[in-house]
Amino acid sequence: MASQIITIIGVLLGAITSFIATTLAERAKFRQGMATRWDERKLDTYVEYVACVKEASRAAWRVIEARERGEDPAEALVEMETLEARRSVLFEGLVLLAEDTAASAAAHANERLWALLRCAREPAATPAARRTELGPALIEALNTLHRAARSDLAINRPSLSGR
């Protein structure tokens, strides 16, 4: 009788241990799946946002160049404003998903883009000498955002300067 009780206790302990191990493994698997899903969503959000900023900046430069050639910039202005509206929506998604550092970097990129858009909307408000600084400032802001996004997504990339 004692040996049967010991056998039953052994079977119960085995079943409980198996249940606990399976439950913990499933929870870990679920958490990993959720983390992967959010990382994919973050990456898509970063890519869409940066692409939109670049498109809006190209449209702004087309407006500026059209004015310099004495052409009507109306079509490029409409495209620029449409892209700016889209960028605004994408930025909200980025702020919801990104770490604070990446969100701050995106906000800085917004400021650099707005300076360029202001120049395109009101050419007299920005001297020609200042205009040449707008492109590099936006590129540097986007590079900072790229670094913050890679950090947020835990993407380790070797330095390009170490070649």
N, C-alpha and C positions, 0 to 999 in steps of 0.2 A: 504494500500500500504506500509506503514512504517513497519508494522508487517511482511509483506512478505520479505522486504529487510533485516530485522533483522534475519529472519529465513534463508535466503540464505547466509548471512554473517556467521551465526552459522554453517551451513552445510559446507561452505568453510573452516572455521577455523578448524572444526573437521577433514575434509579430509586432510588438510595440516598437522595438528598435527599427525594424524595417519600415513601419509606418512613419516614424519620425524622420528617418533618413530620406525617404521618398518625398515627404512634405517639404523638407528643407531644400532638396534639390529642385523641386518644382517651383518653389518661391524664388530661388536664385535664377532659374531659367526665365521666369516671368519678368523679374526685375531687369535682367540683361536684355530681354526682348523690348521692354519699354524704353530702356536707355538707348538702344539702337534705333528705335523708331523716332525718338526725339532728336537724336543726332542727325538722322537723315533729314528730318524736317528743318532743323537748324541750318544744315548745309544748303538745302534748297532755298531757304529764306535769304541767307547771305549771298548766294549766287544771284538770285533775282534782284535783290536790292542793289548790289554793286553794278550789275549789268544796266539797271535802270538809271543809276547815277551817271554812268558813262554815256548812255544814249542821250540823256538830258544835256550833258555837257557838250556832246557833239552838235546837238541841235542849237545850243546857245552860240557855239562858234560859227555855225552856218548863218545865224542871224547877224552876228557881228561882221562876218565876211561879206554878206549880202549888202549890208549898209555901207561898208568900205568901198564896194564896187558900184554903189549908187543904185542898187537893185531893190526891189520890194521884198522885205523880209517877212511878209505876212504869213506865208505858208510855214516857214521855219518857226515863227513865233507860236503858231497854233500847235505845232508838233512839240515844241519846247514846253509849253504850258500843260499839254496833255501828259507828257512824260513826268513833269513835276508833280502833277496830281497823283499819278501812279506811284511815284517815289514816296510820296507822303503816306500812302496806304501801306506800302511795303515796309516803311520804317516802323510803323506801329506793330506789325508782326515781328519784326526784328527785336524791338524793345521787349516784347512779351517773352521771346524765346532765348535771347542772348544773355550772357553774363554782363555784369555792369561795365566791365572794361570795354567789351565789344560794343555795347550800346553807347557808351561815351565816345568811342572812336567813330561810330556811325553819326552821332550828333555833330561831331567836329567836321566830318565829311559833308554833312548837310550845310553847315555854315560856309564852307569853301565853295560848294555848289551854288549857294544863294548869292554869294559875291559875284560869281560868273553870270548868273541869271540876271542880277541887277544891272550888270554891265550891258547885257544884251537888251534888256528892256529900256534902259536909260543910258545911252552911250555917252552923253555929256557928263554924267555923274562920275565916270571913271576915266582918269587921264590915261593916255596911250601907254605911258611908261608903267603905270600900275597894272594895265591890262596884261602885260607879258608875265606878271607874277601869278596870275590867277590859275593858269594851267598847272604849273609845277606845284603850287600849294594844294590843289585838289588831288593831284597824283600822290603827294606825300601823305595826305589824309587817308586816301584809299589804301596805301601801303600799310599805314598804321592799323587800319581796320582789318586788313588781311592777316597781320600778325596776331591781332586780338582774336579773330575768328579761329585761326589755327590753334591757338591756345585753348579757346573754349571747346573746340572739338577734339582736343588732345591729339592733334596731328603734329608729330615730331618731324621736322624737315631740316636737313643739314643746311648750314649757311652757304649761300652761293659765293660768298667772298672767300671761303676756305678752299677753293679749287686750286 
